[in-house]
Amino acid sequence: MAKIGKIVKDIYYDHFKWSVVKNIAFFMVGVKIAIECNGMTLMPPV
């Protein structure tokens, strides 16, 4: 369990690794939102 904590701390305190993790997470959330909104009409035709 201590090894996992060390890995998480290493990722969190390394700016580059943390940026990569955040970008991947936000991309996955964006894909999930896009899939959920598929077919939704945001603005009806005028």
Summary of the structure (lengths in Angstrom):
residues: 46
radius of gyration: 17.7
end to end distance: 58.4
largest distance: 59.5
contacts: 72
relative contact order: 0.08
helix: 74%
strand: 0%
